[in-house]
């Protein structure tokens, strides 16, 4: 702005040593060393102080700071760009002028600018990318000014015209003149490429070689190497030549009729659903067909070979793939049979093993067989009816083929089903606690019926008793069995007669023993209370007694201190129990109260009433000592001598000669006297505001 005045920033001013809450004010002015543009220029500070607490401080001033004088911003007042033909870059040709000089000063400038991209477009944005300033002819210095880039205007980039040569592909006859053509472009910029969609036609639809193809339409598309369709234009009308070749035609849909076996391979064909795959609608093509089976034997889906011949006005336009074959069936001869079934042991199923004797085989042919048959029910019985449910024929050993014959099921015969052996095991007994009787609980969840058929209904009922009522391990348990169920009659049963189990001692838990609180007496002895002792689990009427003694874990004062209990037991029934003792209980040892005198140290003024005080204790036991943490305060924060100090809190700590803080208590409130002296203060943190060059040294200081 042409002067050296500085604006000071006092927002960050620091009064080093100023006590919080004190009243001290300062006013400040500053000037730059000179009016020229520069960074980190010296600003000289003049200071004046006031406030009610001014006389409590010895002040060291801040004499200077630094700030910047920055460049003056200019404006690009006129800016325009010229149109161009697409050339593969975004360079723009422009003209411009600037304004905003100080007074009559001038400077020179040059700039570069670019389109927003290199591609064709109307009213495309043109942006200034760089500006270079140099000293002018009327006192203007480039170093005192700045001019930002980024100004915009608009101009046009128009497409570049291309030429092309055409190449057309040969095609198979499809009844149309449509052709597939590709263009080779001339006139592309650099290594750019373009995509293309080309519309072209043959001079007619007919098959032929070297037929003329004409390009009717061209749509350009973006290429794979930077070429954009919108940057180019092209006209159609190019010509080339290509061939139209014959079309493939496939014949299908011919069928053959099934027949009964007659010793010949003759087949009757059906052409009512014949399909000429690939025939162009409206074309004329006819066919004549005959067929034979591959052999005379019975079979399903047997191959029938087809012989074909073709005619019609359009036959020469196609390359024909014949239908070579189809399939049909030769059906089987029906047989009859008689059945014979073997006896079996009960297996829970109705399955039977049966053999058939066939009637109706041709000549001396034989057949194999797999027969499925069942008894009328699964149960044991004599002369039970057996019915044939399924028959699978197999090739025989004398020319008989299973595939040439069929047979129906339903034949019947008789046979026997006998009983199956079953043994019982796996019954166990639950151990029990002594209760004075031989009653036992049997566990039949793991019972095993060896030989039982899955799904059969077979139930067992079991009762048992210990050999006597006394406690013991591996005691014999004898039991008896009975059986029921829908399938019990199908088995011959071998019983399980016994098992073993244990009678064990009963658990008993002792609780409810207490200990009395006491004052510290230097011993660990404890007085126990057993009036409310509980024997958890004792059987009513049993004889059991207990004797108990206890000691504290140490002699020191404490709340809820552990008292360890020692126990012994007697009584006629003591050996019938496993006893869990009550191991301990708790009680208190109370503390001893102390008194104290206080002594406080002088301090330098710090804006608080906090004081440093030491206590001398009275009432400690023997030669014991204690540590201390004392909270105390002056009657106010101000400088003075002989000021009253009061103890507000006392925290005791363990001493260096056996004294434990936990064994003592003390109350605060002790008083003492001490002095508060004046504190030193220094001033710093004043800054100066940057400014634009104004020709003087005035600086604005920041003291906030």
Secondary structure, 3 states (H helix, E strand, C coil): CCCCEEEEECCCCEEECCCCCCCCEEEEEEEECCCCCEEEEEEEEEEEEECCCHHHCCCCCCCEEEEEEECEECEEEEEEECCEECCCCCECCEEEEEECCCCCCCEEEEEEEEECCCCCEEEEEEEEEEEEEEECCCCCCHHHEECCCCCEEEEEEECEECEEEEEECCEECCCCCEECEEEEEECCCCCCCEEEEEEEEECCCCCEEEEEEEEEEEEEEECCCCCCHHHEECCCCCEEEEEEECEEEEEECCEECCEECCCCCEECEECCCCEEECCCCCCCCEEEEEEEECCCCCEEEEEEEEEEEEECCCHHHEEEECCCEEEEEEECEEEEEEEEECCEECCCCCEECEEEEEECCCCCCCEEEEEEEEECCCCCEEEEEEEEEEEEEEECCCCCCHHHEEECCCCEEEEEEECEEEEEECCEECCEECCCCCECCEECCCCEEECCCCCCCCEEEEEEEECCCCCEEEEEEEEEEEEECCCHHHEEEECCCEEEEEEECEEEEEECCEECCEECCCCCEECEECCCCEEECCCCCCCCEEEEEEEECCCCCEEEEEEEEEEEEECCCHHHEEEECCCEEEEEEECEECEEEEEECCEECCCCCEECEEEEEECCCCCCCEEEEEEEEECCCCCEEEEEEEEEEEEEEECCCCCCHHHEECCCCCEEEEEEECCCCEEECCEECCEECCCCCEEEEECC
